[in-house]
């Protein structure tokens, strides 16, 4: 990989890794707030007793994947990007299913689609190099 490609990868992986850690940390310490912000029905965001645990489980995964992106050197990054893309696709499927059931706001489905599209673009770009 050229030095420009390596530099692009470093910027991308550090940006996504850092963002994942920050979002995961917010969800870890404020699960009801983050759920409401992301479009979970207000009654569920405020009162569902299982919601904080489930959000914190997702937060732990987000933090772990963010950390993996930050420490993965460029030559070994392919597997990390594949796993990240798979998890992003599964997250989007869960959100879209929840949207179909009326459990989350439309903005959640749109946001998941944007995140999946950007992740797919980044993974495809990285794998072509």
N, C-alpha and C positions, 0 to 999 in steps of 0.2 A: 504494500500500500504506500502511496506517495506521502510525502510529509504534509501536503495540503489535506489529503484524505484523513490522515491520522489526526491532524489538528481539528478538522471538521468533526470527526468522531469524538474527540476529547470534549469539545464544546457541547455537542449534543448529549453525550452520556452524562456529563457533569450537570447540565441543565435539567435533564429529565430525572436523574438520580436525586438531585437536591430538591426539586419540586415534589417528588414522590415522598421523600422524607418529611418535608414540611407539611404536606397534606395528611400523611399518616400520623404525624405528631398531633396535629389539630384534632383529627378524628379520635385519637387515643385519649386525649384529655377533655374533649368536648363532643362526645358522640351524638348527643341529641341536637346540638347546634349544627353540626356538619350535615346530619341527616336532613334537617329542615332546610338548610341552605341548598342542598342538592335536590330538593323537590319531594321528599317523602311527605305523605299526607300529614298535615299539622297534628291531628289527633294521635297518629302513630308516633310521630317524632317526639311528642310530649309525654305520652302515656304508656307506650308498649314496653313492658318490662324486659323483654329479650333484646330489644333494639341496641342498647349500649354494648352488650356483649358481642353481638354480631358485627357491629360497626368497628369495635376494637379488634376483632379477629381480622377483618379486612385491613385495618390500620397497621397491624403487625406485619401483614404480608406486604403492604405498600412500603413500609420502612425497610424490610428485608430486601425487597427488589431494588429499591433506591440505593441501598448500601452496596448491593451486588454490582449495580451499574457504575457506582463510583470507584470500586476497586478492581474491576475487570480490565485488564490491559487489552489494547486494541486487537492483538492477534487472537485472543480467546473470546472476543465479544460476540461472535456469531451465536453461540448457544444462549447467552444471556438475552440477546435481542429476541431470539425465537421464543424463549420462555415468557418474556415480558409481553410479546405480541399475543401469545396464546392466552395468558391471563387477562389481558385487555379485552380480547374477543369474548371470553367467558363472562367478564364483568358486563360488557355491552349486552350480551344475550340475557343476562339476569335482569338488567335494567329494562330492556325492551319487553320482557315477559311481565315484569311488574307494571310497566306502563299499560300493557294490554289488559291487565287485571284492574287497572285504575288505582294502583297503590302509590304511584309516583307521578309527579307533574310532567308535562310535555317537555319542559326544559331539561329534565334528567335524560330523557331519550335522545334529545338533540345533542346535549353535551357528550353523552356516551358515543354517539355516532361520530362527532368531531374528534374525540380522543382516539377512537379506533382508526379513523381515516389518517390522522397524523402519525399514529404509531405504525400503521401499515406502510405509509409513505417512507418514514424514516428507516424502517427495517428493509424495505425493498431497495432504497438508495444505498444503504450500508452493504447489503448482500451483493449488489452489482459491482462493487469495487474489487 
